[in-house]
Amino acid sequence: MQISQLLIGERLRPPSPPPEELFAELEAEVASYQADKTEEGYWPDNQTNIPQTDRPLMLPEPDLSDLNTQDNSTGYSGDMLATHLNNGHINIKNADRNWQKMNSDFVQRLLTVYKVMSDQYGYDMVLLEGYRSPARQARLLKKGTHVTKAGSYKSYHQFGLAGDSAFIRNGKIVISEKDPWAMRGYKLYGKVAKSAGLVWGGDWRMMDLGHVELRKKGVLGRPEMAEILTSQ
């Protein structure tokens, strides 16, 4: 079924929250992964605003050009996950996953994407972070421009118009792009999200494959709009 038909159909309801154990397991996995990377010297223990030129070089980015091609022998050889972890983009413990705090238009688009991903491609998805408070956005900004250039009310998360998602497979949350199955999913997710009128973070120079947002003119930088949009 076409995305446009789904968007004008019955309103979709957010899925029941996954068991908290899934997020606890993911948090433990992330902590272990981060510790291993620190031990390998991928980044210092207390890295803050280290210039890009002084940071470890990234491995090749994934090829998102052909959705019908999947190299199961090597998967995705890069390590954007490590970068997102160090930058604080993945914050399982303190992330807000309350669908009610997001704008209803964005929610319906994202839920439609979830439905297509599940019904047509067999990928079940889970929300990692939706609404993000201005205070949390400000903390990310303080870490440096290698993390984000967006301060409070400069990110669509503050307006309930952005979300970060991942996949669920065999009762476990999967976020690593190094998993060929997940990489395939991210490619499809970007394609479906864009067909639903969303902007996909996979198209950015600093890729954020699980991120999508609904852009609206005259929103960013206006705190009063955050209250309006998150209540609609």
C-alpha positions in Angstrom: 0.0 0.0 0.0 1.2 3.5 -0.8 2.5 5.7 2.0 0.1 8.5 1.0 -2.9 6.2 1.3 -1.8 5.1 4.8 -1.3 8.7 5.9 -4.9 9.6 5.1 -6.3 6.4 6.6 -7.1 5.5 10.1 -5.0 7.0 12.8 -2.4 4.6 14.1 -1.7 4.1 17.7 1.8 3.9 19.2 2.9 0.4 20.0 3.0 -0.9 23.6 6.3 -0.1 25.2 8.8 -2.9 24.9 9.9 -4.5 28.2 12.4 -2.3 30.0 14.7 -5.4 30.1 15.4 -4.8 26.4 16.6 -1.3 27.0 18.6 -2.5 30.0 20.3 -5.1 27.9 21.0 -2.6 25.2 22.4 -0.2 27.7 24.7 -2.9 29.0 25.8 -3.8 25.5 26.5 -0.1 24.7 28.5 0.3 27.9 30.6 -2.8 27.1 31.1 -1.7 23.5 32.2 1.8 24.7 34.6 0.2 27.2 36.1 -2.0 24.5 36.6 1.0 22.2 38.2 3.0 24.9 40.6 0.2 25.7 41.5 -0.1 22.0 42.3 3.6 22.0 39.5 4.6 19.7 38.9 7.6 21.9 40.3 8.9 25.2 38.3 8.3 28.4 37.5 11.9 28.9 37.3 13.2 25.3 35.4 16.5 25.0 36.0 18.9 22.2 38.9 17.3 20.4 39.4 18.7 16.9 38.3 16.5 14.0 41.9 16.3 12.8 43.0 14.7 16.0 40.3 12.1 16.1 40.7 8.5 14.8 39.9 8.2 11.1 36.5 6.7 10.3 36.3 3.6 8.2 34.4 3.7 4.9 30.8 4.9 5.1 28.1 2.5 3.9 26.9 2.5 0.3 23.3 3.5 0.5 22.8 3.9 -3.3 21.5 0.4 -4.1 18.8 -1.0 -1.9 18.8 -4.3 -3.7 22.5 -5.0 -3.0 23.7 -6.5 0.2 27.2 -7.8 0.8 26.7 -10.5 3.5 30.3 -11.4 3.4 31.6 -8.1 4.9 28.5 -6.3 6.0 29.2 -2.6 6.8 32.9 -2.1 7.6 32.6 1.4 9.2 32.0 2.2 12.8 29.5 5.1 13.1 28.1 3.4 16.1 31.3 4.1 18.0 31.2 7.8 17.0 27.5 8.2 18.1 28.3 6.5 21.4 31.2 8.8 22.1 29.3 11.9 21.1 26.4 11.0 23.4 23.8 10.6 20.6 22.8 7.2 22.0 21.6 7.7 25.6 19.4 4.8 26.4 19.1 5.4 30.2 17.9 9.0 30.1 16.1 9.0 26.7 12.5 10.0 26.6 10.3 7.5 24.7 6.9 9.0 25.5 5.0 9.2 22.2 2.5 11.6 23.8 5.2 14.3 24.0 5.7 14.4 20.3 3.7 16.2 17.6 0.8 14.1 16.4 1.5 14.8 12.7 5.1 13.5 13.1 3.9 10.6 15.2 1.5 9.4 12.5 4.2 9.6 9.8 6.6 7.7 12.0 4.1 5.1 12.9 3.2 4.7 9.2 6.9 4.1 8.5 7.0 1.5 11.3 4.0 -0.2 9.8 5.5 -0.4 6.3 8.8 -1.6 7.6 7.1 -4.4 9.5 4.3 -5.4 7.0 6.4 -5.1 3.8 9.9 -5.8 4.9 9.7 -7.7 8.1 11.5 -5.2 10.3 9.9 -4.4 13.6 11.1 -1.1 15.0 11.4 0.6 18.4 11.7 4.2 19.5 15.0 5.0 21.2 14.4 8.7 21.8 11.7 11.1 20.8 11.2 14.4 22.6 14.5 15.8 23.9 14.5 18.5 26.5 16.3 21.9 25.9 18.5 21.0 28.8 19.7 17.8 27.3 20.3 19.5 23.9 22.4 22.2 25.7 24.5 19.4 27.3 25.1 17.9 23.9 26.2 21.3 22.5 28.7 21.8 25.3 30.5 18.6 24.2 31.6 20.5 21.1 30.6 21.0 17.4 31.8 17.5 16.6 28.7 16.3 18.6 26.1 18.9 17.4 25.9 22.4 16.3 22.4 22.7 17.5 21.7 24.3 20.9 18.5 24.4 22.8 15.4 24.9 20.5 17.7 24.4 17.5 16.9 20.7 17.1 13.6 19.3 16.0 13.6 17.0 19.0 12.6 19.9 21.2 9.5 20.4 19.1 8.4 16.8 19.1 9.3 16.6 15.4 12.2 14.1 15.5 12.8 10.6 16.6 15.6 8.0 16.8 14.7 4.4 16.1 16.2 1.0 16.0 15.2 -2.6 15.1 14.0 -5.5 17.2 15.1 -9.0 16.2 14.5 -12.1 18.2 13.6 -10.2 21.3 16.7 -7.9 21.2 17.2 -4.3 20.1 19.7 -4.1 17.3 21.4 -0.8 16.5 24.8 -1.7 15.1 25.3 -0.8 11.4 28.0 -3.5 11.2 25.2 -6.1 11.2 24.3 -6.7 7.5 20.7 -7.3 8.5 20.5 -3.9 10.3 22.3 -2.1 7.5 19.8 -3.4 5.1 17.1 -2.2 7.4 18.5 1.3 7.7 18.6 1.6 3.9 15.0 0.6 3.7 14.1 2.8 6.7 15.5 5.9 4.9 13.7 5.2 1.7 10.3 4.7 3.5 10.8 7.6 5.8 11.5 10.0 2.9 8.4 8.8 1.1 6.4 9.8 4.2 7.7 13.3 4.0 10.4 12.9 6.7 14.1 14.0 6.5 16.4 11.1 7.1 19.7 11.4 9.0 21.4 8.9 6.7 21.6 11.6 4.1 23.7 13.9 6.3 27.4 14.2 6.1 27.7 13.0 9.7 25.2 10.1 9.2 22.6 9.3 11.8 20.9 6.4 10.3 18.2 5.9 12.9 17.1 9.6 13.0 14.2 11.1 11.2 12.6 14.5 11.5 9.6 16.5 10.2 10.8 20.0 9.2 8.5 22.9 9.6 9.3 26.5 8.6 9.5 29.1 11.3 10.0 26.6 14.1 13.6 26.4 15.1 14.8 28.9 17.7 11.3 29.7 18.9 10.6 28.2 22.4 6.9 29.1 22.2 6.5 26.8 19.2 7.8 23.9 21.2 4.9 24.1 23.6 2.4 24.5 20.7 3.7 21.6 18.6 4.2 19.1 21.4 0.6 19.7 22.5 -0.9 19.2 19.1 
